[in-house]
Amino acid sequence: MPARTGRPPRISRADIVAAAHRVIGEDGVEGLTMRRLAREVGSTAMALYHHVRDKEELLLLLLDDYAESRPKPADLPDEPRERVVAVATAMREALSECPWVVDVLRADDLLSVGALWYPEKIIDAAVHGGLTPEDAVDAYRVIWHYTAGEIAVRAAARRRRAQGTSTYRERVFADLDAHDFPTLARLGPRWESLTAKDTYDRGLRALVAGLLP
């Protein structure tokens, strides 16, 4: 078959964003390169640079696109603690559907303008709950780190289970010395079911109770 000649097909930012979502879905954030993306849209890497400056700007576009597509709670509680819980829970639900976002945001938790709704609402509620703006930012960051860590751990566990192989944890418990670790040895047979429980709300409420006066 003769090589195709002429200009590469015209592409738009929307085409690039849609293709980047597909690449990340298949290969993760690490697999998203300008060269790989160019193949996905049937163009050249040079053509992509007319739309996005680099991978960082591309990730910003993806984050904003995803954040804007997520519905936000219409009615938030008036009570500051409950408002923080409601917004943090909405943040967790949104990110749990797309765990790669957490991998990007962990480097800079205010990276995407589209995602600023969550820290804005949490920090504002914390200030109304009696914290100084500085302490409210600290409270938000504690909640963010808890939420991001919980999502990342659960996503990794799902990937491991999907592989169908025994986990390192299972091998450790299989050979655990009951003399040195009596409590863990008793819990070992139930450890998988115990740690699979969704304790996010319980932990979040404990954090909020300790952070807000």
N, C-alpha and C positions, 0 to 999 in steps of 0.2 A: 504494500500500500504506500503510495507516495506521501511524503511528509506534508503536513498542512502548512500553508504559507499565508501571509497576510497578517493583519492586526489581530491580537487576541480579542476574545469576546468582551463587549462592554460590561462592566460590573458596577454594582452600586454598594454603598455601605451596608444596606440591608442584606444583600447577597453575601457579603463578607461576614457579617455577624451570624447569619444562619449557618454558613459553612463552618465557622469557628465553633459554634455550638456542637455541630456534628463531630468535628475532629476531637473535641474534648470528651464527648460522650464515648468515643471509640478508644482514644489513646491517653486521656487525661490531660491536665494542663501541661505536663512535661512534653507531651507529644505535639503541642501546638507550636509550630514554627511558621514563619512567613513562607518558606519554601513548601512545607506540607500544605498550608492553606491555599497557596497558589494552585497546586495540583487539584485540590478539592473543587475550586471554582473554575478550573480549566483556563487559567491565565498564567501570568508570570509574577514572580515576586516583585519585580520592578513596578508592575502595574498596581500592585496593592499599595505601594508607598504613596500613590497619588491620593489615597483615601485615609490611610493610617500611618503615623510616623514610625511606629515600632510596635513591638509586642506589648509593651506596657500600655500604650494608648489603646491597642486592640482589647486588652483585658478590661480597661475602663469602659469601653463601649459595651462589652459583654455584660459587665456588672450592672451598668445603668439599664441596659435592655432588660435584664432579668428582674432587677428591682422594680422597674416601672410596670412589669407584667404581673407582679404579685399584688393581690388585693390587701389593703390595710384595714384593720378593725375600724368600723364606722363610729362606734360609740365606745369610748373608754371610760372606766370608772372614775368618779371624782376623787375618791380616797387615794392619796399618793402611793401607798404601798401596793394597793390592788392595781393601780394604773401601771406601775413598774412591772408587776407580774404579768399583766395582760400584754404589754408591749414586748417584753422579753420572750414570752411564750409565742407570740406572733413571729418574732425574729427567728426563733428556733424552728418553727414549722416551715417558714420560708426557706431557710438554709438547709434543712434536712432533706428537702426534695432535690437539692442540687449541691451535694457536699463539696464539689470542687471550688465553689465560691469561698468556703471557709479556708481552703488551702491558700487562696490568693489574699484574702482579707487578713489572715493571721500576721502577715508581714507589716500591714499598716491598716489598723481597724477603721480608719476614716478615708479609705482609698477612693470609694465611689460616692459621688454626689447623690446618685439615686438611692443609696442605702442610708443616707443621713437621717431619714425619718425616724429610725429606731433610736439612735443615740439622742437625737433632739428630744423625743418624747420621754425617754428614760431620765435624762439629765434634768429636764424641766420638772418632771414629777418629783424627783429627789430634792430639788430646790424647794418646791412647794411643801415637801415633807419635813423641811427644817434644816437641810444641809446647805452649807455655803456652796457656791458654784464650783470651787476647787474640789471640795469633798464629794460633790455630786459627780464630777468627772471620775474621781477615784472609784465611786460606787459603780458607775457604768462599766468601767474597765474590769472590775471584779466580775460583774455579771457577764460581760462579753467573754472573758477568758473561760469562765465556767461553761457557757453555752457552746463556744467554739470547741473546747476540749471534749465535751459530751458528744457533739456531732461527729467529730473526727474519730473518736474511739469507736462509736457505734458503726460508722461507715467502714472502718477497717475490719471490725468483727464480721460484718455482713460479707465483705469480700473474702475473708478467710473461710467462712462457712460455705460460701458458694464454690470454693475450690474443693471441698469435700475431704480435706486432709485433716489429720489430727493436729491439734494446736499445741503450742509449747506449754500452755497452761495445763492441758490434759496430761502431758507427759510428766510434768512436775508433780502433780497431785498423785499420779500413779505410783511414784516412788517416794512419797513424802514420809519422813520419819515421824511416827506418832509420838515418840518420846520427846523430840525437840519441838514439834508443832502440834500439840494435842488438839487445840481448838480447830485449826485449819484441817487437820486430818479428819475430824468428825464432820466438818462441813463439806469436805471434798466431794463426796458423791452428789451433793446438791448445789455445788458451786456454780455450775453452768446455768441452772434455772434461777438461782438467787441473783446472779449478776446480769441476767437478761431482763430483769424487771425494769420498767421505766420509772425512774426515781427523779426525773428532772424537776417536776413541779415541787416535790418535797424539798429538794435541795435548793431550788430557787427561792422558795418562801423562807427557808432558814437563812439564806444569804440576805434577803431583803429585810427580814426582821432584825438582823444584826447590823445592817448598814444604815438603816433609817431610824432616827430616834423615835 
